[in-house]
Amino acid sequence: MSTIKRLKILLGALILSAGPSLMADEGPLRIVTEELPPYNMTRQGQITGFSTEVIQAVLSRIGMQGHFQSMPWARAYDIALSNENVLIYSIARIPEREQRFKWVGVIAPSRWGLFSLKSRNLSFTQLNDAQRYQIATVNGDVGQQYLQSKGFEMGRNLQSSNTHEQNYLKLRSGRVDLWIANEVMARYLVRQGGEDPAKVIESVYPVKELDLGEGLYMAFGVKTADVLVKRFQDGLAAIHADGTYAALVKKWLQ
């Protein structure tokens, strides 16, 4: 190995091992998310969930601390987009967002659909057929953005809330006909209400265009230095390699 190549490797190692001070402000890294159970959610005043524990495992692996904040998605998105050294999760990687973020990696599986109450017996084969129904969305999230890009409109056939829990209650009470949601999360919320998802809700239209990028991601805004993004990518790879990620899947999703 040449002397120049050795020096390049040594320099790279020094940068990665230099600690959080080179890659984030003093103190814990700011981490923002929304209420999206079972991925990220607040229980007894603490932010927990599958994706949260994945992030925590990565932080532990790379020797950093994080300050987690849960808030409406539109606000979390804007904060991560506009500031450096802010991590956001669990975020869908869609073409409209591709150049706006630096993508660390997939942290959770995801499958989207339009859900209705099983008792309604709704059925359609074209997305445009859903235009005649009232659909619950979360303000600023990927489901709402997708439907708006397809010609759906707020106040006409879209009703926005700050959380998916609110949307499920709207669906359950008959205030909306459909709910655009991640399937894992939708079924979790039904179970949390003491009911069997297989008997209460059904996916009447799979939104396959949102199932891009193999799942939900963690990401930084483009103002964040590449060295910090790389540190998190290495940490994510490490918890996959040592079995930590698989153990969290078993705990939360199986």
Buried (B, 14 or more C-beta within 10 A) or exposed (E): EEEEEEEEEEEEEEEBEEEBEBBBEEEBBBBBBBBBBBBBBBEEEEBBBBBBBBBBBBBBBBEBEBEBBBBBBBBBBBBBBEBBBBBBBBBBBBEEBEEEBBBBBBBBBBBBBBBBBBEBEBEBEEBEEBBEBBBBBBBBBBBBBBBEEEEBEEEEBBBBBBBBBBBBBBBBEEEBBBBBBBBBBBBBBBBEEEEEBEEBBBBBBEBEEBBBBEBBBBBBBEEBBEEBBBBBBBBBBBBBEEEBBEEBEEEBEE
